[in-house]
Each structure stands twice: as structure tokens, then as C-alpha cells.
Amino acid sequence: MKKILGEYSQIIGYTFAGLVFGLSFFLLFVNFYHYKEVSIKVAKTPYVDEVSTRLSSNVTEVRKNIMAYDINHYTGSENGYELLSVQSRLNLCADAFEDDRLKSILNKQEISISDIYHLEALFQQNIINECVLKQLYPLTFKEGNEFKFKSNSIRMIAPFIKLESDSLAKSTRFISSNMKNNSNYYFGNQDSRDNIFDVTSESYYEILNSYEEASKFLLELSKWYMNVTGGVA
């Protein structure tokens, strides 16, 4: 009896081990299949270089517009320390467009789906989180019915900052959702694979457009800042 039970135990054990091995091999194969899909590359178009050039130009102009402010020589009516804070915030936002990882992707001659996913993640991390949410959006904060920043010029520009910030955040949430819904871990046919790549490629250009819109937003704020601090925009 013990011998029979032992044989049954061995059979069950071997069967379980076989199922685990089979499942592991299947998952490994599926991940390898998915890796091959996201590794497909296409040639970069001239439009990418055009956007990259405009981003660089806008950021250069932003720095030029805000660099002249010196709190020790400011004679205007606004709060000098609040203007200094705005200058620092705009500088940090300009830094977000000069991330080496962003430059590396934009300089590639061939773009993969993996690159596009990374580009979207960089936009969310650097532009939305570090610039818009941490640096610009706080300029619109209120304590009760009063703005946290007391300068009239900041209170006047706050609605514009809030509107543009919300617009940028919503656009990237849509892009991110679209890309995630477009991912798959099944064995599709050629049409499904083509659709995956087409949708993700479209997302690539949407992300580039979002970068450009964000740089234009920052440029407009720098022109406002230049006017407030005594320059001419």
C-alpha cells in the first residue's frame, strides 16, 4: 500500500513539475515575442529634427528673457522675492527640456516602440511632474480666497498657467492610456502587429507635439516675466 501511494505521489509530483516548466517556458516565449515587437524600428523623419530645433530655440529664448532680473537692482512695485522665485522656477523648467535622455532619443536615426514609451515617460516625469506640477502650478495656489503669491502680476497670470497646465496634463494622460491599451501579450497576426506599431508611432508625434506646446507655454511665461521685471517682450 505504501509503495502504491509513493508511486502516486511521484506521478503527481512529476506532473506538477511538468506543468510549472511548461508554464514558465510559455511565459518566457511570450515575453520574447513581445520584446521582438517593441524592438521594431523605423527611420526618423525630418519633422523630428525640426521639433528638436524649435525646442532648443524656445529654451534658449526662455533663459535669455529671464536672466536679466536681479533682485538687488529691481525698482518695480512687485514683490522682488516672489519674482526671484518665479525666475528660479522658470529656470528649472528650462532644465527639464535639456535632459540627456531626451536628446539621446531625438538624435537617434531609427526609433523603436521602446524609445517611444521612454519618451512618454520622460515627458511625464520631467515636464509634467517636475516642471508643471512642482514649479508652475503652485503659482496658482490659494489660501482660502487669497492667492499664495501676493504680486498682482502673478495673480493676473495665474488663470493662464492653470489652464495651460491642465491642458498639458490631460493630453499626456490620453497618450499614455492609448499606448497602454495598444500593448499586447498575445500572438497576433500581421495586421494586429501593424496596428500596434501605427498607433504607437502616432503617439510618438503626439508626444513631440506636447513637448513643443510645453516649450511654447514656457516661452510665453518668460515673455510675461520679462515685461514684469522691466524688459520688453
C-alpha beads as a LAMMPS data file, in Angstrom:
LAMMPS data file: protein, C-alpha beads

233 atoms
232 bonds

1 atom types
1 bond types

-500.0 500.0 xlo xhi
-500.0 500.0 ylo yhi
-500.0 500.0 zlo zhi

Masses

1 110.0

Atoms # bond

1 1 1 0.000 0.000 0.000
2 1 1 2.797 2.396 0.930
3 1 1 4.555 1.560 -2.341
4 1 1 1.436 2.379 -4.370
5 1 1 0.942 5.680 -2.521
6 1 1 4.590 6.522 -3.104
7 1 1 4.255 5.862 -6.836
8 1 1 1.133 8.018 -6.998
9 1 1 2.969 10.816 -5.150
10 1 1 5.825 10.629 -7.645
11 1 1 3.423 10.774 -10.587
12 1 1 1.660 13.806 -9.099
13 1 1 4.995 15.470 -8.387
14 1 1 6.304 14.905 -11.913
15 1 1 3.028 16.138 -13.388
16 1 1 3.115 19.313 -11.290
17 1 1 6.771 19.924 -12.177
18 1 1 5.939 19.453 -15.858
19 1 1 3.083 21.950 -15.672
20 1 1 5.275 24.536 -13.931
21 1 1 8.042 24.047 -16.501
22 1 1 5.562 24.311 -19.370
23 1 1 4.011 27.499 -17.988
24 1 1 7.440 29.043 -17.391
25 1 1 8.534 28.236 -20.938
26 1 1 5.287 29.687 -22.324
27 1 1 5.696 32.944 -20.384
28 1 1 9.335 33.208 -21.458
29 1 1 8.357 32.693 -25.083
30 1 1 5.536 35.242 -24.864
31 1 1 7.874 37.847 -23.368
32 1 1 10.453 37.154 -26.074
33 1 1 7.725 37.584 -28.690
34 1 1 6.655 40.882 -27.136
35 1 1 10.302 42.018 -26.951
36 1 1 10.663 41.447 -30.696
37 1 1 7.532 43.543 -31.321
38 1 1 8.734 46.551 -29.318
39 1 1 12.191 46.315 -30.912
40 1 1 10.883 47.078 -34.412
41 1 1 12.385 50.344 -35.684
42 1 1 11.536 52.966 -38.283
43 1 1 13.665 55.719 -39.778
44 1 1 13.459 59.140 -38.165
45 1 1 11.641 61.765 -40.229
46 1 1 12.844 65.368 -40.805
47 1 1 9.958 66.534 -38.615
48 1 1 11.717 65.179 -35.527
49 1 1 14.782 67.330 -36.206
50 1 1 12.552 70.341 -36.834
51 1 1 10.821 69.900 -33.481
52 1 1 14.163 69.357 -31.741
53 1 1 15.487 72.614 -33.234
54 1 1 12.406 74.556 -32.156
55 1 1 12.620 73.139 -28.628
56 1 1 16.234 74.240 -28.339
57 1 1 15.425 77.688 -29.735
58 1 1 12.492 78.198 -27.356
59 1 1 14.503 77.137 -24.302
60 1 1 17.385 79.452 -25.290
61 1 1 14.957 82.366 -25.583
62 1 1 13.378 81.491 -22.234
63 1 1 16.740 81.727 -20.488
64 1 1 17.535 84.984 -22.270
65 1 1 14.207 86.517 -21.209
66 1 1 14.578 85.699 -17.517
67 1 1 18.328 86.004 -16.924
68 1 1 18.439 89.811 -16.688
69 1 1 16.418 90.031 -13.489
70 1 1 18.489 90.992 -10.447
71 1 1 16.646 91.479 -7.173
72 1 1 19.338 93.894 -5.961
73 1 1 18.582 96.289 -8.805
74 1 1 14.837 95.795 -9.145
75 1 1 12.886 99.027 -8.576
76 1 1 9.395 97.916 -9.618
77 1 1 6.291 97.659 -7.477
78 1 1 6.049 93.866 -7.299
79 1 1 7.459 91.655 -4.559
80 1 1 11.091 91.151 -5.554
81 1 1 11.459 87.844 -3.725
82 1 1 8.360 86.410 -5.406
83 1 1 9.796 87.416 -8.784
84 1 1 13.061 85.740 -7.816
85 1 1 11.110 82.573 -7.047
86 1 1 9.445 82.733 -10.454
87 1 1 12.842 83.148 -12.124
88 1 1 14.132 80.042 -10.368
89 1 1 11.009 78.083 -11.324
90 1 1 11.301 79.018 -14.994
91 1 1 14.985 78.095 -14.991
92 1 1 14.203 74.664 -13.559
93 1 1 11.545 74.167 -16.219
94 1 1 14.064 75.064 -18.921
95 1 1 16.377 72.402 -17.468
96 1 1 13.628 69.802 -17.985
97 1 1 13.926 70.221 -21.764
98 1 1 17.672 69.593 -21.722
99 1 1 17.625 66.063 -20.297
100 1 1 20.364 63.959 -21.897
101 1 1 17.972 61.020 -22.224
102 1 1 15.585 63.155 -24.275
103 1 1 18.417 64.337 -26.523
104 1 1 19.588 60.757 -26.976
105 1 1 16.169 59.638 -28.261
106 1 1 15.711 62.668 -30.528
107 1 1 19.181 62.179 -32.034
108 1 1 18.569 58.548 -32.987
109 1 1 18.304 57.826 -36.694
110 1 1 15.935 54.921 -36.023
111 1 1 13.136 54.997 -33.464
112 1 1 11.772 51.895 -31.746
113 1 1 8.491 51.417 -29.902
114 1 1 10.573 51.081 -26.747
115 1 1 12.062 54.552 -27.407
116 1 1 8.556 55.983 -27.724
117 1 1 7.497 54.504 -24.392
118 1 1 10.614 56.007 -22.787
119 1 1 9.912 59.388 -24.396
120 1 1 6.397 59.448 -22.945
121 1 1 7.749 58.504 -19.513
122 1 1 10.335 61.311 -19.703
123 1 1 7.651 63.825 -20.646
124 1 1 5.532 62.763 -17.692
125 1 1 8.485 62.816 -15.291
126 1 1 10.322 65.963 -16.412
127 1 1 7.735 68.228 -17.995
128 1 1 4.517 67.371 -16.173
129 1 1 5.764 66.326 -12.722
130 1 1 8.973 68.341 -12.253
131 1 1 8.078 71.472 -14.225
132 1 1 4.320 71.926 -14.457
133 1 1 3.176 70.398 -11.158
134 1 1 6.135 71.292 -8.915
135 1 1 7.195 74.663 -10.358
136 1 1 4.384 76.360 -12.289
137 1 1 1.134 75.114 -10.793
138 1 1 1.992 76.351 -7.261
139 1 1 1.880 79.908 -8.660
140 1 1 -1.892 79.441 -8.882
141 1 1 -2.385 78.165 -5.319
142 1 1 -4.773 79.935 -2.976
143 1 1 -5.037 80.096 0.805
144 1 1 -8.747 80.463 1.307
145 1 1 -9.854 83.064 -1.240
146 1 1 -6.432 84.693 -1.480
147 1 1 -3.582 83.748 -3.778
148 1 1 -0.486 82.450 -2.011
149 1 1 1.661 84.745 -4.159
150 1 1 0.647 88.354 -3.491
151 1 1 2.163 90.095 -6.522
152 1 1 -0.532 91.493 -8.807
153 1 1 1.262 90.309 -11.933
154 1 1 1.396 86.712 -10.679
155 1 1 -2.280 86.771 -9.719
156 1 1 -3.110 88.061 -13.194
157 1 1 -1.169 85.302 -14.986
158 1 1 -2.375 82.510 -12.670
159 1 1 -5.543 81.604 -14.671
160 1 1 -3.448 81.218 -17.840
161 1 1 -0.962 78.980 -16.002
162 1 1 -3.756 76.818 -14.614
163 1 1 -5.485 76.483 -17.986
164 1 1 -2.326 75.522 -19.888
165 1 1 -1.104 73.194 -17.127
166 1 1 -4.405 71.309 -17.068
167 1 1 -4.391 71.049 -20.853
168 1 1 -0.880 69.564 -20.969
169 1 1 -1.600 67.074 -18.205
170 1 1 -4.799 65.856 -19.884
171 1 1 -3.133 65.414 -23.275
172 1 1 -0.405 63.173 -21.897
173 1 1 -2.863 61.094 -19.855
174 1 1 -4.711 60.341 -23.094
175 1 1 -1.474 59.440 -24.901
176 1 1 -0.314 57.200 -22.057
177 1 1 -3.677 55.421 -21.897
178 1 1 -3.710 54.957 -25.659
179 1 1 -0.244 53.394 -25.640
180 1 1 -1.009 51.042 -22.758
181 1 1 -4.244 49.875 -24.355
182 1 1 -2.292 49.233 -27.516
183 1 1 0.165 46.844 -25.817
184 1 1 -0.402 43.106 -26.074
185 1 1 0.948 39.818 -24.838
186 1 1 -0.750 37.507 -27.286
187 1 1 0.246 36.111 -30.659
188 1 1 -1.467 38.430 -33.091
189 1 1 -1.397 38.343 -36.866
190 1 1 0.470 40.795 -39.084
191 1 1 -2.477 43.199 -39.168
192 1 1 -2.596 43.428 -35.373
193 1 1 1.169 43.964 -35.206
194 1 1 0.938 46.694 -37.860
195 1 1 -1.842 48.349 -35.873
196 1 1 0.250 48.250 -32.689
197 1 1 3.117 49.960 -34.417
198 1 1 0.929 52.516 -36.225
199 1 1 -0.872 53.602 -33.060
200 1 1 2.374 53.810 -31.093
201 1 1 4.055 55.755 -33.902
202 1 1 1.167 58.233 -33.887
203 1 1 1.656 58.568 -30.145
204 1 1 5.306 59.445 -30.822
205 1 1 4.341 62.500 -32.860
206 1 1 1.679 63.443 -30.337
207 1 1 4.330 63.385 -27.594
208 1 1 6.643 65.539 -29.728
209 1 1 3.788 67.998 -30.237
210 1 1 3.196 68.025 -26.471
211 1 1 6.867 68.828 -25.900
212 1 1 6.632 71.709 -28.346
213 1 1 3.407 73.017 -26.808
214 1 1 5.024 72.880 -23.365
215 1 1 8.046 74.836 -24.627
216 1 1 5.735 77.473 -26.161
217 1 1 3.896 77.717 -22.837
218 1 1 7.185 78.266 -21.023
219 1 1 8.255 80.836 -23.624
220 1 1 5.045 82.824 -23.131
221 1 1 5.630 82.853 -19.378
222 1 1 9.200 84.069 -19.889
223 1 1 7.947 86.947 -22.079
224 1 1 5.417 87.868 -19.375
225 1 1 8.228 87.711 -16.804
226 1 1 10.453 89.923 -18.936
227 1 1 7.725 92.574 -19.132
228 1 1 7.043 92.432 -15.388
229 1 1 10.706 92.783 -14.432
230 1 1 11.376 95.716 -16.770
231 1 1 12.282 94.155 -20.101
232 1 1 10.487 94.381 -23.421
233 1 1 8.959 91.191 -24.831

Bonds

1 1 1 2
2 1 2 3
3 1 3 4
4 1 4 5
5 1 5 6
6 1 6 7
7 1 7 8
8 1 8 9
9 1 9 10
10 1 10 11
11 1 11 12
12 1 12 13
13 1 13 14
14 1 14 15
15 1 15 16
16 1 16 17
17 1 17 18
18 1 18 19
19 1 19 20
20 1 20 21
21 1 21 22
22 1 22 23
23 1 23 24
24 1 24 25
25 1 25 26
26 1 26 27
27 1 27 28
28 1 28 29
29 1 29 30
30 1 30 31
31 1 31 32
32 1 32 33
33 1 33 34
34 1 34 35
35 1 35 36
36 1 36 37
37 1 37 38
38 1 38 39
39 1 39 40
40 1 40 41
41 1 41 42
42 1 42 43
43 1 43 44
44 1 44 45
45 1 45 46
46 1 46 47
47 1 47 48
48 1 48 49
49 1 49 50
50 1 50 51
51 1 51 52
52 1 52 53
53 1 53 54
54 1 54 55
55 1 55 56
56 1 56 57
57 1 57 58
58 1 58 59
59 1 59 60
60 1 60 61
61 1 61 62
62 1 62 63
63 1 63 64
64 1 64 65
65 1 65 66
66 1 66 67
67 1 67 68
68 1 68 69
69 1 69 70
70 1 70 71
71 1 71 72
72 1 72 73
73 1 73 74
74 1 74 75
75 1 75 76
76 1 76 77
77 1 77 78
78 1 78 79
79 1 79 80
80 1 80 81
81 1 81 82
82 1 82 83
83 1 83 84
84 1 84 85
85 1 85 86
86 1 86 87
87 1 87 88
88 1 88 89
89 1 89 90
90 1 90 91
91 1 91 92
92 1 92 93
93 1 93 94
94 1 94 95
95 1 95 96
96 1 96 97
97 1 97 98
98 1 98 99
99 1 99 100
100 1 100 101
101 1 101 102
102 1 102 103
103 1 103 104
104 1 104 105
105 1 105 106
106 1 106 107
107 1 107 108
108 1 108 109
109 1 109 110
110 1 110 111
111 1 111 112
112 1 112 113
113 1 113 114
114 1 114 115
115 1 115 116
116 1 116 117
117 1 117 118
118 1 118 119
119 1 119 120
120 1 120 121
121 1 121 122
122 1 122 123
123 1 123 124
124 1 124 125
125 1 125 126
126 1 126 127
127 1 127 128
128 1 128 129
129 1 129 130
130 1 130 131
131 1 131 132
132 1 132 133
133 1 133 134
134 1 134 135
135 1 135 136
136 1 136 137
137 1 137 138
138 1 138 139
139 1 139 140
140 1 140 141
141 1 141 142
142 1 142 143
143 1 143 144
144 1 144 145
145 1 145 146
146 1 146 147
147 1 147 148
148 1 148 149
149 1 149 150
150 1 150 151
151 1 151 152
152 1 152 153
153 1 153 154
154 1 154 155
155 1 155 156
156 1 156 157
157 1 157 158
158 1 158 159
159 1 159 160
160 1 160 161
161 1 161 162
162 1 162 163
163 1 163 164
164 1 164 165
165 1 165 166
166 1 166 167
167 1 167 168
168 1 168 169
169 1 169 170
170 1 170 171
171 1 171 172
172 1 172 173
173 1 173 174
174 1 174 175
175 1 175 176
176 1 176 177
177 1 177 178
178 1 178 179
179 1 179 180
180 1 180 181
181 1 181 182
182 1 182 183
183 1 183 184
184 1 184 185
185 1 185 186
186 1 186 187
187 1 187 188
188 1 188 189
189 1 189 190
190 1 190 191
191 1 191 192
192 1 192 193
193 1 193 194
194 1 194 195
195 1 195 196
196 1 196 197
197 1 197 198
198 1 198 199
199 1 199 200
200 1 200 201
201 1 201 202
202 1 202 203
203 1 203 204
204 1 204 205
205 1 205 206
206 1 206 207
207 1 207 208
208 1 208 209
209 1 209 210
210 1 210 211
211 1 211 212
212 1 212 213
213 1 213 214
214 1 214 215
215 1 215 216
216 1 216 217
217 1 217 218
218 1 218 219
219 1 219 220
220 1 220 221
221 1 221 222
222 1 222 223
223 1 223 224
224 1 224 225
225 1 225 226
226 1 226 227
227 1 227 228
228 1 228 229
229 1 229 230
230 1 230 231
231 1 231 232
232 1 232 233
